[in-house]
Amino acid sequence: MIKRYLRQESASACVMCEARNWNRPDCPGHHYAVLPGGHVEEGETAETAALRELNEETTLTGRIDRLLWTGKHNGRPASYFLVTEVIGTPVLSGDEADAQSPENISELMWVGADEFDELGLYPADVRSPLTELLGTSA
C-alpha cells in the first residue's frame, strides 16, 4: 500500500475532496491509502502499465498472474491484477517520491486486510475483494 496524506490549496483542486463530496472551499487534508497504480500510456496494455507503475512507485518488479477485477478509480476505468514473483526491496520512487512535502506525504507499507479500514484504503470498493483474495476477514 501507499499510505498518503494530501492537502491541496483548495477543495476544487483536490480529487479526494471531490471523491468525498467535500463542499467547503478549503481542502481539509486527507489521510488514506492506495494500491500502487496509475494510468495506461499510449500503446500499453493494462498489464504492462500495472507492472510499470509498480516499478515506478516502489522499485519492485513482478509478474502478472491474473486479472482480479475491474472497477472505477476517480471516475476512470481501473483494472486490478494479482502480481506474483515480486522481487526487490520497496523504496518510494518516481512522482510520489519527487512530490514529498508537508502537504503531500507518501509512505510504502505492507499491510493486512485488518488495516484497510483504519488506513482508509481508497477506493473503498477494493477492500472487500482484496480481503477475500487474502483469505482473511477485515
Accessible surface in RSA format (square Angstrom, percent):
REM  Atomic radii and reference values for relative SASA: ProtOr
REM  Chains: A
REM  Algorithm: Lee & Richards
REM  Probe-radius: 1.40
REM  Slices: 20
REM RES _ NUM      All-atoms   Total-Side   Main-Chain    Non-polar    All polar
REM                ABS   REL    ABS   REL    ABS   REL    ABS   REL    ABS   REL
RES MET A   1    30.38  15.7   9.59   6.3  20.79  49.5   8.99   7.6  21.39  28.3
RES ILE A   2     2.57   1.5   2.57   1.9   0.00   0.0   2.57   1.8   0.00   0.0
RES LYS A   3    76.90  37.5  75.75  46.5   1.15   2.7  30.25  27.2  46.65  49.7
RES ARG A   4    37.83  15.9  35.69  18.2   2.14   5.1   3.36   4.6  34.47  20.9
RES TYR A   5    45.54  21.3  44.76  25.5   0.78   2.0  28.32  21.3  17.21  21.2
RES LEU A   6    13.95   7.8  13.95  10.0   0.00   0.0  13.95   9.8   0.00   0.0
RES ARG A   7   102.43  43.0  94.77  48.3   7.66  18.2   7.92  10.8  94.52  57.3
RES GLN A   8    63.95  35.8  56.22  41.1   7.73  18.4   2.97   6.3  60.98  46.3
RES GLU A   9   174.32 100.1 143.29 108.4  31.04  73.9  64.51 124.8 109.81  89.7
RES SER A  10    36.04  30.5  36.04  48.1   0.00   0.0  28.17  60.0   7.88  11.0
RES ALA A  11    11.88  10.9   7.57  11.7   4.31   9.8   7.82  11.0   4.07  10.8
RES SER A  12   115.12  97.3  69.40  92.6  45.72 105.3  59.63 127.0  55.49  77.7
RES ALA A  13    64.08  58.9  35.69  55.1  28.39  64.6  47.34  66.7  16.74  44.3
RES CYS A  14     3.51   2.7   0.00   0.0   3.51   8.3   1.34   3.4   2.18   2.3
RES VAL A  15    61.33  40.4  55.10  49.9   6.23  15.0  57.49  50.0   3.84  10.4
RES MET A  16     2.11   1.1   2.11   1.4   0.00   0.0   0.00   0.0   2.11   2.8
RES CYS A  17     1.26   1.0   1.19   1.3   0.08   0.2   1.26   3.2   0.00   0.0
RES GLU A  18   134.39  77.2 118.33  89.5  16.07  38.3  47.74  92.3  86.65  70.7
RES ALA A  19    41.78  38.4   6.26   9.7  35.52  80.8  17.72  25.0  24.06  63.7
RES ARG A  20   109.87  46.1  82.86  42.2  27.01  64.3  49.24  67.3  60.63  36.7
RES ASN A  21   128.79  88.8 106.64 103.1  22.16  53.4  33.14  79.8  95.65  92.5
RES TRP A  22    88.16  35.4  67.96  32.9  20.20  47.4  70.97  37.8  17.18  27.9
RES ASN A  23   137.75  95.0 102.70  99.2  35.05  84.4  37.74  90.8 100.01  96.7
RES ARG A  24   151.49  63.6 146.31  74.6   5.18  12.3  41.23  56.3 110.26  66.8
RES PRO A  25   109.36  79.7  95.54  87.1  13.82  50.2 106.79  88.2   2.57  16.0
RES ASP A  26   100.11  70.1  99.76  99.3   0.35   0.8  29.60  69.7  70.51  70.3
RES CYS A  27     6.47   4.9   0.00   0.0   6.47  15.2   0.00   0.0   6.47   7.0
RES PRO A  28    66.81  48.7  32.44  29.6  34.37 124.9  44.17  36.5  22.65 140.7
RES GLY A  29    14.78  18.2   0.00   N/A  14.78  18.2   0.38   1.1  14.40  32.3
RES HIS A  30     8.85   4.8   6.68   4.6   2.18   5.6   5.50   5.7   3.35   3.9
RES HIS A  31   128.90  70.4 115.13  80.0  13.77  35.2  86.12  88.8  42.78  49.8
RES TYR A  32     9.30   4.3   8.02   4.6   1.28   3.3   2.13   1.6   7.17   8.8
RES ALA A  33     0.18   0.2   0.18   0.3   0.00   0.0   0.18   0.3   0.00   0.0
RES VAL A  34    23.06  15.2  23.06  20.9   0.00   0.0  23.06  20.0   0.00   0.0
RES LEU A  35    51.39  28.6  40.37  28.9  11.02  27.7  40.37  28.3  11.02  29.7
RES PRO A  36    42.05  30.6  21.44  19.5  20.61  74.9  21.52  17.8  20.53 127.6
RES GLY A  37    33.44  41.2   0.00   N/A  33.44  41.2  21.82  59.9  11.62  26.0
RES GLY A  38    50.68  62.5   0.00   N/A  50.68  62.5  18.04  49.5  32.64  73.1
RES HIS A  39    99.01  54.1  93.97  65.3   5.05  12.9  69.86  72.0  29.15  33.9
RES VAL A  40    79.44  52.3  55.14  49.9  24.29  58.5  55.14  47.9  24.29  65.9
RES GLU A  41    77.73  44.6  72.32  54.7   5.41  12.9  22.62  43.7  55.11  45.0
RES GLU A  42   183.68 105.5 143.23 108.4  40.45  96.3  66.50 128.6 117.18  95.7
RES GLY A  43    86.53 106.7   0.00   N/A  86.53 106.7  43.95 120.6  42.57  95.3
RES GLU A  44    38.49  22.1  18.56  14.0  19.93  47.5  17.68  34.2  20.81  17.0
RES THR A  45    77.14  54.9  70.10  71.1   7.04  16.8  73.80  99.1   3.34   5.1
RES ALA A  46    33.92  31.2  25.42  39.2   8.50  19.3  25.60  36.0   8.33  22.1
RES GLU A  47    75.82  43.5  75.81  57.4   0.01   0.0  27.31  52.8  48.52  39.6
RES THR A  48    70.53  50.2  66.49  67.4   4.05   9.6  45.29  60.8  25.24  38.2
RES ALA A  49     4.87   4.5   4.74   7.3   0.13   0.3   4.87   6.9   0.00   0.0
RES ALA A  50    28.86  26.5  16.86  26.0  12.01  27.3  24.02  33.8   4.85  12.8
RES LEU A  51    51.82  28.9  48.25  34.5   3.57   9.0  48.57  34.1   3.25   8.8
RES ARG A  52    48.04  20.2  39.28  20.0   8.76  20.9  45.63  62.4   2.41   1.5
RES GLU A  53    12.63   7.3  12.63   9.6   0.00   0.0   1.56   3.0  11.07   9.0
RES LEU A  54    22.36  12.5  21.99  15.7   0.36   0.9  22.03  15.5   0.33   0.9
RES ASN A  55    60.35  41.6  57.88  55.9   2.47   5.9  11.03  26.5  49.32  47.7
RES GLU A  56    74.84  43.0  67.28  50.9   7.56  18.0  35.21  68.1  39.64  32.4
RES GLU A  57     9.33   5.4   9.33   7.1   0.00   0.0   2.29   4.4   7.04   5.8
RES THR A  58     4.02   2.9   4.02   4.1   0.00   0.0   4.02   5.4   0.00   0.0
RES THR A  59    57.03  40.6  43.62  44.2  13.41  32.0  41.12  55.2  15.92  24.1
RES LEU A  60     8.62   4.8   8.62   6.2   0.00   0.0   8.62   6.1   0.00   0.0
RES THR A  61    66.92  47.6  64.53  65.4   2.39   5.7  57.61  77.4   9.31  14.1
RES GLY A  62    22.54  27.8   0.00   N/A  22.54  27.8   4.13  11.3  18.40  41.2
RES ARG A  63   110.83  46.5 109.34  55.7   1.49   3.5  58.32  79.7  52.51  31.8
RES ILE A  64    32.25  18.4  19.69  14.7  12.56  30.3  19.69  14.2  12.56  34.1
RES ASP A  65    58.29  40.8  33.80  33.6  24.48  57.9   0.73   1.7  57.56  57.4
RES ARG A  66   119.58  50.2 112.50  57.3   7.08  16.9  56.15  76.7  63.43  38.4
RES LEU A  67    92.99  51.8  70.72  50.6  22.27  56.0  70.72  49.7  22.27  59.9
RES LEU A  68    44.22  24.6  13.86   9.9  30.36  76.3  15.84  11.1  28.38  76.4
RES TRP A  69    48.86  19.6  40.81  19.8   8.04  18.9  47.15  25.1   1.70   2.8
RES THR A  70    90.36  64.3  67.34  68.3  23.01  54.8  34.08  45.8  56.27  85.1
RES GLY A  71    28.62  35.3   0.00   N/A  28.62  35.3  23.67  65.0   4.94  11.1
RES LYS A  72   123.17  60.1 116.59  71.5   6.58  15.7  83.37  75.0  39.80  42.4
RES HIS A  73    40.77  22.3  40.13  27.9   0.64   1.6  23.00  23.7  17.77  20.7
RES ASN A  74    59.92  41.3  25.29  24.4  34.63  83.4  20.10  48.4  39.82  38.5
RES GLY A  75    63.55  78.4   0.00   N/A  63.55  78.4  34.39  94.4  29.16  65.3
RES ARG A  76   119.12  50.0 118.39  60.3   0.73   1.7  61.01  83.4  58.10  35.2
RES PRO A  77   113.93  83.0  92.74  84.5  21.19  77.0  93.17  76.9  20.76 129.0
RES ALA A  78    19.25  17.7  10.76  16.6   8.50  19.3  17.81  25.1   1.44   3.8
RES SER A  79    49.14  41.5  25.14  33.5  24.00  55.3   3.20   6.8  45.94  64.4
RES TYR A  80    27.51  12.8  24.96  14.2   2.55   6.6  25.80  19.4   1.71   2.1
RES PHE A  81    28.45  14.2   7.05   4.4  21.40  55.7   7.05   4.3  21.40  61.3
RES LEU A  82    43.19  24.1  42.21  30.2   0.98   2.5  43.19  30.3   0.00   0.0
RES VAL A  83    39.81  26.2  22.66  20.5  17.15  41.3  22.66  19.7  17.15  46.5
RES THR A  84    39.62  28.2  34.84  35.3   4.77  11.4  39.62  53.2   0.00   0.0
RES GLU A  85   113.19  65.0  89.75  67.9  23.44  55.8  50.07  96.8  63.12  51.5
RES VAL A  86    66.66  43.9  36.72  33.2  29.94  72.1  36.72  31.9  29.94  81.2
RES ILE A  87   122.78  69.9 117.81  87.8   4.98  12.0 121.26  87.3   1.52   4.1
RES GLY A  88    54.42  67.1   0.00   N/A  54.42  67.1  26.66  73.2  27.76  62.2
RES THR A  89   104.19  74.1  95.51  96.8   8.68  20.7  60.44  81.2  43.75  66.1
RES PRO A  90    45.13  32.9  29.26  26.7  15.87  57.7  29.26  24.2  15.87  98.6
RES VAL A  91    82.49  54.3  78.55  71.1   3.94   9.5  82.49  71.7   0.00   0.0
RES LEU A  92    34.99  19.5  20.85  14.9  14.14  35.5  20.85  14.6  14.14  38.0
RES SER A  93    24.62  20.8  22.27  29.7   2.35   5.4  23.60  50.3   1.02   1.4
RES GLY A  94    32.62  40.2   0.00   N/A  32.62  40.2  24.42  67.0   8.19  18.3
RES ASP A  95   114.77  80.4 108.55 108.0   6.23  14.7  29.84  70.2  84.94  84.7
RES GLU A  96    43.16  24.8  37.77  28.6   5.39  12.8   9.95  19.3  33.21  27.1
RES ALA A  97    35.36  32.5  22.96  35.4  12.39  28.2  23.32  32.8  12.03  31.9
RES ASP A  98   123.60  86.6  88.48  88.1  35.11  83.0  32.88  77.4  90.72  90.5
RES ALA A  99    45.39  41.7  29.11  44.9  16.28  37.0  40.39  56.9   5.00  13.2
RES GLN A 100    79.61  44.5  56.38  41.2  23.23  55.3  31.57  67.2  48.03  36.4
RES SER A 101    47.80  40.4  34.92  46.6  12.89  29.7  39.11  83.3   8.70  12.2
RES PRO A 102   110.71  80.7  96.10  87.6  14.61  53.1 102.36  84.5   8.35  51.9
RES GLU A 103    64.59  37.1  64.59  48.9   0.00   0.0  42.40  82.0  22.19  18.1
RES ASN A 104    32.91  22.7  32.66  31.6   0.25   0.6   7.26  17.5  25.65  24.8
RES ILE A 105    78.38  44.6  78.25  58.3   0.13   0.3  78.25  56.4   0.13   0.4
RES SER A 106     5.32   4.5   1.37   1.8   3.94   9.1   0.00   0.0   5.32   7.4
RES GLU A 107    84.72  48.6  81.27  61.5   3.45   8.2  30.00  58.0  54.72  44.7
RES LEU A 108    39.59  22.0  18.61  13.3  20.98  52.7  18.79  13.2  20.80  56.0
RES MET A 109    51.42  26.6  39.10  25.9  12.33  29.3  47.78  40.6   3.64   4.8
RES TRP A 110   191.62  76.9 165.62  80.2  26.00  61.0 153.44  81.8  38.18  61.9
RES VAL A 111    31.08  20.5   1.89   1.7  29.19  70.3   6.89   6.0  24.19  65.6
RES GLY A 112    28.77  35.5   0.00   N/A  28.77  35.5  24.93  68.4   3.84   8.6
RES ALA A 113     3.61   3.3   0.05   0.1   3.57   8.1   0.05   0.1   3.57   9.4
RES ASP A 114   109.56  76.7  83.63  83.2  25.93  61.3  32.12  75.6  77.45  77.2
RES GLU A 115    59.49  34.2  59.49  45.0   0.00   0.0  16.00  30.9  43.49  35.5
RES PHE A 116     2.39   1.2   2.05   1.3   0.35   0.9   2.39   1.4   0.00   0.0
RES ASP A 117    95.19  66.7  78.85  78.5  16.34  38.6  33.52  78.9  61.67  61.5
RES GLU A 118   152.27  87.4 113.28  85.7  38.99  92.8  50.35  97.4 101.92  83.2
RES LEU A 119    23.21  12.9  16.53  11.8   6.68  16.8  20.14  14.1   3.07   8.3
RES GLY A 120    14.61  18.0   0.00   N/A  14.61  18.0  13.93  38.2   0.68   1.5
RES LEU A 121     0.76   0.4   0.67   0.5   0.08   0.2   0.67   0.5   0.08   0.2
RES TYR A 122    34.96  16.3  33.34  19.0   1.62   4.2  25.16  18.9   9.80  12.1
RES PRO A 123    15.94  11.6  15.91  14.5   0.03   0.1  15.94  13.2   0.00   0.0
RES ALA A 124    59.20  54.4  48.60  75.0  10.60  24.1  48.77  68.7  10.44  27.6
RES ASP A 125    95.98  67.2  75.24  74.9  20.74  49.0  50.56 119.0  45.41  45.3
RES VAL A 126     2.17   1.4   2.17   2.0   0.00   0.0   2.17   1.9   0.00   0.0
RES ARG A 127    58.33  24.5  58.19  29.7   0.14   0.3  18.67  25.5  39.66  24.0
RES SER A 128    81.89  69.2  72.65  97.0   9.25  21.3  43.16  91.9  38.74  54.3
RES PRO A 129    43.07  31.4  35.76  32.6   7.31  26.6  39.92  33.0   3.15  19.6
RES LEU A 130    19.56  10.9  19.56  14.0   0.00   0.0  19.56  13.7   0.00   0.0
RES THR A 131    14.47  10.3  14.47  14.7   0.00   0.0  13.39  18.0   1.08   1.6
RES GLU A 132   141.34  81.1 123.14  93.2  18.20  43.3  46.38  89.7  94.96  77.5
RES LEU A 133    59.90  33.4  30.06  21.5  29.84  75.0  37.95  26.7  21.95  59.1
RES LEU A 134    87.17  48.5  61.88  44.3  25.29  63.6  66.23  46.5  20.95  56.4
RES GLY A 135    66.28  81.7   0.00   N/A  66.28  81.7  34.99  96.0  31.30  70.1
RES THR A 136    74.23  52.8  54.80  55.6  19.43  46.3  64.78  87.0   9.45  14.3
RES SER A 137    99.21  83.8  78.59 104.9  20.62  47.5  47.00 100.1  52.21  73.1
RES ALA A 138    84.63  77.8  24.45  37.7  60.18 136.9  44.75  63.0  39.88 105.6
END  Absolute sums over single chains surface
CHAIN  1 A     8358.1       6357.9       2000.2       4606.0       3752.1
END  Absolute sums over all chains
TOTAL          8358.1       6357.9       2000.2       4606.0       3752.1
